[in-house]
Amino acid sequence: MPVSKTGRGDFSTMDSIQLLFQAPVLSVQLLLDGMLIGAIFALAAYGMALVWGVMNVINIAQGEFVMLGGYVAFFLYAAGVHPFFGIPLAAVVLFLFGWSLYKTIIFRIVDKDLFISILATFGLSILLQQLANELFGADVRTAESGFGTLVLFDGQVTVAEIKLVAFIAALALGGLLLLFLKQSRLGQAIRATAQNARAARIMGIDTDRVYAATFGLNAAICGAAGALVAMTWIIHPYLGLPYTIRSFMIVIVAGLGNVAAVLVAGLGLGAAENFAGFIFGAEYQAAFVFGLLVIILMWRRFWLNRQRRYLK
Amino acid sequence: MVKSENKRMFLALGVASLFLAVSGTGNAKVEGDTIVLGAAVSLTGKYSTNGKNTHDGYELVVKRINEMGGVKVGGKSYKLKVTYYDDESTPARGAQLAERLINQDGVQFLLGPYSSGLTKAIAPVTEKYKIPHVEGNGAARELFKQGYRYLFAVLSTSDYYLREAVNLAAEVAKSQGKSPSKLKIAMAFENDPFSQDVRDGVIEDAKRHGMKIVIDDKLPPELNDMSATLTKVKAVKPDLLVVSGHAKGAVLTARQVKEMQVDVPMVATTHCDSAKLAQTMPAESEGLLCASQWDRQLSYKDKWFGSADDYAIRFAKEFNYTPPYQAAESSAAVLVYIDAFTRAQSFDKEKVRDAIAATDIMTFYGPVKFDKTGMNTAKPMVLYQIQKGEYKVVAPSKFASSKLEYPRKLPK
């Protein structure tokens, strides 16, 4: 068969679909890979939902927090420490970073229009990208975790152990966060502020502190996710945007108050993306995500307008 | 009446002085005893690593030439200097800065930016002002199909990057008594001008050998994960996997081929050295084939730096890292100017342009000789294999210092 100039060689979309039917085990591989990465997306998305729900701020710099967390893990790894310890360290470092960002910039946009928050955090994301580029260089880095690969079905399905570890860590972090919000005083204050900031103030809650903590918490979650990204894939200063967009999409689908929905949406997006990459080719993997976003936005538009969501 | 005439007078004077100011800087190509070259390079943005390599490559020659007493033109020694701007890795900015270098700074000799995309943006500008433009980092074949008169490239064009891998696979097949036409190739190329050229070259040579292309994926520029493509590769079991996606593609290939246990006997990629594969992930990258414009193990020599290895040593001393080929080819671009100035014995940009066109020199980077379109047709590409954490040249066979390890053992 001749190779077409613009086309995809001898291997077409139909061939890919056929291959899936011939070897169903490939679907298992795609599903597993997709769901394992989906958990990391869900983590970042949960942070976004938190900030959005509590502060009414859409944080476009979400992906940049992930990137910075990745660098924390990478530098720890470069210093000879196992990057796994990068998860808590990245969380702590990014918490402080998020807190100070709130105190310097974010507090100015909390009560403003949603559009202002998008603009401000968009600017912030560019600033962080360029700063990271300046400080760490544009090199592609990765933190080697030293984990092996699990081989299933006679080597037809492989699962990198680090992805499994990342998956479990993401779930554990999500669980911890939930517990924190339900049980601790600060968590309760955060929820109260989300429900009605004015009432919360009247009841003696220092909402400014709550906002700072929320933003810090979000940065910490993203930082932890970033550490997982550094161990699972690669990091470089410009990786943020896809994570921001995926977070945004997951939040749109799942709503602001529902942790379980965020998780399910994250896993679903990861799997859908992987299947799209397999069937249509990797060049359409990102296009698929964006396309899905548009469709979901249209579908959710009226719905979002009508209901008011609380962080329950 | 008098008042308004005065006003008009002021205006005229103002405009006149503005003109003077602009044209005053117009002949700053040579300031006193210094020749000023200009370059827009990517110091920030996504190309900043390679942009820095480009910058350092230029600077090393400037330093070396000034150390050696400068360039002799018309019995006088001139020092060398390069004016830089940061193009932020965006083509539009690159074109603006080229205009600025030419119109405001009066630079008459341009060095190239990093990447084909930026070169594509700047070449029309240098063409418009008839300014010589010698570059070492724009490898897109398309650049040399436009009939540009002032653009010259010292590097091999990008369609040559991975042809050698296809030919090597054919060689191996033949030596094992197999017909090359039985081979299956899986390809994954980023959707940018450079990688698509690499793809064209691979397809051309694959066709020549009658090989079958079984996967042809385009990778997105925001590539973070190749598992979907690699799942496919694993399923169709090709004999050769070729990937081009800059440093990201190289790192992901090394990492995920191992993780997903994709057992392909020959895996070739570009940008291993800018991704520092051999240094940072020797286990995963063992046995990978990498395309390179240049290597310090090659036996080229010149009067400015000595051997390729001498160049590498000098570079490492100055900038504290081993020079990737991106730095070497940038240095070679400056050397072309030096040679052209000495032969032209003039700073007239037309004379210098003609001298560049007639270049026929040996440098530490390899032979440089331009064809009519401005491509350097004298220098071949090399292919290395990562063997025990080191780059070993394995193809083309006449420059190869090491033997190919085949089939590639899948790292555990």
Contacts between the chains, C-beta under 8 A, distances in Angstrom:
chain1	res1	chain2	res2	distance
A	1	B	212	7.9
A	3	B	203	5.5
A	3	B	206	7.8
A	3	B	207	6.8
A	3	B	213	5.6
A	3	B	216	7.7
A	7	B	216	7.6
A	8	B	216	4.6
A	8	B	217	7.5
A	9	B	187	7.1
A	9	B	203	7.9
A	9	B	213	3.9
A	9	B	214	7.2
A	9	B	215	7.0
A	9	B	216	3.3
A	10	B	212	6.3
A	10	B	213	5.6
A	10	B	214	6.1
A	10	B	216	7.8
A	11	B	213	7.4
A	11	B	214	5.5
A	11	B	215	5.1
A	11	B	216	6.1
A	11	B	232	7.9
A	11	B	236	7.6
A	16	B	232	6.7
A	19	B	232	7.2
A	19	B	235	5.7
A	19	B	236	7.5
A	23	B	235	6.0
A	26	B	231	6.0
A	26	B	235	5.7
A	29	B	231	5.3
A	30	B	228	6.9
A	30	B	231	5.9
A	33	B	227	4.7
A	33	B	228	7.8
A	33	B	231	7.4
A	37	B	225	6.8
A	130	B	44	5.9
A	133	B	44	5.8
A	133	B	45	7.1
A	133	B	48	5.6
A	134	B	44	6.9
A	137	B	48	6.9
A	137	B	49	5.8
A	137	B	52	7.8
A	138	B	45	7.6
A	138	B	46	6.1
A	138	B	47	7.1
A	138	B	48	4.2
A	138	B	49	4.4
A	139	B	49	5.3
A	139	B	247	7.0
A	139	B	275	7.8
A	139	B	276	7.1
A	140	B	247	4.4
A	140	B	248	5.1
A	140	B	250	7.9
A	140	B	251	4.9
A	140	B	275	5.7
A	141	B	280	7.8
A	142	B	251	6.0
A	142	B	255	6.5
A	142	B	280	7.3
A	142	B	281	7.1
A	144	B	281	6.6
A	148	B	412	7.4
A	149	B	258	7.5
A	149	B	259	5.5
A	149	B	260	7.5
A	149	B	261	6.1
A	151	B	261	6.6
A	155	B	261	6.3
A	158	B	259	6.8
A	158	B	260	4.9
A	158	B	261	4.9
A	160	B	259	4.1
A	160	B	260	7.4
A	162	B	259	8.0
A	233	B	224	5.5
A	233	B	225	5.8
A	233	B	252	7.1
A	233	B	255	7.6
A	234	B	224	6.8
A	234	B	248	6.2
A	234	B	251	5.2
A	234	B	252	6.2
A	234	B	255	7.5
A	236	B	248	6.9
A	238	B	46	5.5
A	238	B	222	7.8
A	239	B	222	7.6
A	239	B	224	6.0
A	241	B	222	6.7
A	242	B	222	5.2
A	242	B	224	6.3
A	273	B	228	7.9
A	274	B	227	6.7
A	274	B	228	5.1
A	275	B	228	7.8
A	276	B	228	7.8
A	277	B	227	7.9
A	277	B	228	2.9
A	277	B	229	6.8
A	278	B	228	4.5
A	278	B	229	7.9
A	278	B	231	5.9
A	278	B	232	6.0
A	281	B	216	7.9
A	281	B	217	4.8
A	281	B	218	6.1
A	281	B	229	7.8
A	282	B	188	6.8
A	282	B	217	4.7
A	282	B	218	6.5
A	282	B	219	5.0
A	282	B	220	6.4
A	282	B	223	7.6
A	282	B	226	7.0
A	282	B	228	5.9
A	282	B	229	4.8
A	283	B	191	5.4
A	283	B	217	6.9
A	283	B	218	3.4
A	283	B	219	6.7
A	283	B	220	5.7
A	285	B	220	6.3
A	285	B	228	6.3
A	286	B	220	4.5
A	286	B	222	6.0
A	287	B	220	7.8
